[in-house]
């Protein structure tokens, strides 16, 4: 896989622009946690995961589960950029009969490996996929993105025990650790920290990174692939609303769509961000 970081930065700018455009068009959705995960998904789909846009159900493909399903705009923007469907479809987000609903649907959208939206369930599904791979002697890997607020769900920790118990070294979980959820800072709503120490206690290999640094993302992925006998979690420190100055670290942008003026301002900022 090509790890041309300058090219990935260009792709990330286009992904961010499309997130803003589609949310402005829909006037509904979640910009903050979509923007915070752009580098993670861009790295996976354009430089790491074995996928085929012409054959979305390819049995030997790597799998990705967006467990924090409300961040569907980042997944849709990346899938469109990768060629799973035409980018013009992005403007149908959340419209009746659209293939791009407010949360990912495996029935509707090419490239979506699991329907998500009810928080806390993704890791359980990832474990099932990873167990299936081992039983079938397949070498595909399963990647999952969890939100930090989502870690308040008890099912996440049941699944964390399961993954360690069955030594699912073909599971790599990312935690989008942006520190904010819909009602405020995670530490105030229901403190999930220390995240790394909790996963270590549950028997996971833990790597902590800057979730916007491509070199750190790739180094962590390589270390996860080299780790045998235990699952890996990559705790990625991110900025909610990353790339748009008035959205960064603002809890109000968790689930508020920009208006046309805000959209224009955001796109103007992103237009000069390719080398930033």
N, C-alpha and C positions, 0 to 999 in steps of 0.2 A: 504494500500500500504506500501511496505517495504521502510524505509528511512535509509538504511545502507549506511552511507556516505563513508566508506572505499570501499565498493563494487562499489558505484557510481564513485569514483575516478578511480578505475580500468577500469570500462566501458569507462570513459572519455578518458583514455589513448589509449584504442583500437580505439575509434572513431577518435581521433586525428591522430593516425597512419594511419588509412584507408583514412582519408581526404588527407593526404600527398601522400600516395601511388596512389590513384585514380587520383589525379591531375598530378602527375608525369607521369603516364601512358597516360593520355589524352593530356598532354602538353597544356592544356587550362583550364581556370576556375579561381575561386576566393578563394584563401586560407585565406586571412586576416580576412574577416568577417565571414568565416565558423568557424575558430578556436576560434574567440571571443565568439561564441554562444554555445559552447559545453556544458557547465555546465547547461545552461538554458534548452536545449532540452533533455539532459540526465535526469535532474530532472523531467521534464514533462512526458517523455515516460516510465521511469523506476520506478517512485515513486509517480506519481500523476494521470495521465490521464487514463480514463477507455477506453481501446482499446483492440481489439482482433485480433492478426495477422492472425488467421485462418479465420476471418470474417471481412475483412477490411471495408465493407460497412454496418456493424451493425448499425441499426438505432439509437440505444441508446448510441452510443459511444460518448466520448468527441471529439471535433474537434480541429485541429491545422492548422493554415495558416501561411506559411512562406512568409510574404509579401515582404521581401527583397529576392526575388527569386533567385538572383545570388548566394546566399549562399547555393544553393542546395546540395553541397557535405556534409555539416553537417547533413542535413535532411536525405539524402540517407544512410549515415553511421550509423545514429541512427536507422532508419527503418530496415536496414539489421541486426544490432546487436539485435534488438527486435524480429526478426524472420519473418518480412513481406516478405522477399525474401532472396535468398542465397547470402552470402557475396561475392561469386565469381563474381556476377554481377557488383559489384562496379568497377571492372577494365574495364567495357565497357562504362564508363562515356563519354558522348559527341560523341560516335561513331554512325555511321549511323545504323539505325534500333535498337539501344539500347533502353531499357525501361527507361534508366537514361539519359535524355537529359540535356542540360546546365541550364535549368530552370524547376521547377517541373511541371509535367503534370498529371492531374487527370485521363486522358485516358490511360496513359502508366504505371504508377507506383503504385503498391499496397501500401496503407497507405497514399497516398497524397490526401488531402481533397479539394484542390483547386489549379488550374493552376495559377502560378504567374510568374512575371518577369517584367512586366510593372509597375514600382514603383508607390506606392500611392493608389493602389486599394484594398489591402487586408482587411483593416478595414471596408470598405463598405460591403464586402462579409461576414465578421464576423458578422456585424450587422444583415444582412439578416438571417444568420443561427441562431443567438440568438433570433431574433424575431419569427422565425419559431418554435423554442423550446417553447417559451412562448405560442404561439397560439395553439400548439399541446399538451400543458401541459407535456412537457418532461423536465427532470432534467439535461440533458447534458450541459456541459460548453464549451465555445469556447475560445481558446487561440490563440494569434496571436503574431508574432515577427516582429517588425518594425525596420528598420535601422534609425540611427540618421540623416544621409544624406537624407533618404527618407522623413523625416518630412518637407523637403523643398517643397514637392508636396502639392498643395492646397487641393486636394481631401481628404487628411488625415484629415484636419481640418473640412471640411464639414461632414465627417463621425464621427469625434469626437463630433460635435454638435448633430448629429443624435443619437448617442449612449446615450448621456446624456439626450436628450429630451425624448427618449423612456424608460429611466431608465433601461438600459440593464445591470443589475447586474450579468448576466451570461457571460459577456465578460470580459476577462482579457488580456490586451495588455502588452507585454514586449517591451521596447525600448532598443536595443543593442547600448548603448551609448559609442562607442569606439573612438569617436572624429575625425575619418578620413573617407574621401570618396575618390573616384577615382582621383579627381583633387587636393586633399590636405586636410588640416584641415577644418572641417565643419564651424568653426567660420570665416574662411577667404573666403570660397566659397560662402556661404549664411548662415549667422549666425542664427541657430535655437534656441539658448539658450536665456533665461532660459527655459528649457523644462518642468520642474516640474510646474513652475508658469503658463505656458501657459495651460497645461492640467487642472490645478485647475480652471483657469478662464473659461474653457469650461465646467465645472461642473463634473469633474472626481475626484474620490478618487485616490490620488497619493502616491506612496511609492517609496522611493529611497534606492537602495541597491548596494552592491558590487556584480556584476553579476557572479563572480567566487566563491562565498562563498555559499555553499549548505545550511547552517543554515539560512542565510539571505534570500535565494531564497524560502525555504519552509515556513519561517515565513511570507513572503510577500504573498505567495499563500494562506496560511490559512487566513490571514487578508482579502484578496480579496474575498474569499468564504464567509466570515462572513459579508461582507459589502452588505447592501441591499439598493435598490433604486437608485443606480448609478454604472456606470462601473468603473473598476480599471485599472490604468496603473502603471506598475512597471518599473521605470527608472533604468536600470541596468548599472552601470559604469563598462566597460569592457576594455580589452586590445586587440587591433587588432593584430592578429597573435599569440595569447596566447599559450604558451607552446613550441614555437620554437624561440630560442634566437634571431636569425638574422632576424626573421620576426616581432617580437614584436614592435608595435608602428611605423612601417615603411610603409608609404603610398604606396610605390612601390609594396608591396605585396598584394594590393587590388585585382588585377586581373592578376597576373603573376604566372605561374606554375613553380614549382621547377624543376631543371635538376636532373640527377641521383646522382651527387655528393652532391647537396644540400638535396636531398631526404635522402641519407644515413646519412648525418649529423643530419638532423631533427629526423630521426628514432632512431638514437643513443641517442640523448638527451631525447627523449620521453621514451625510454626503461628504464631509471632510474627514471622516474617521477611519478611512481604509488603512492608513499607516499609523494610526493612533494606538 
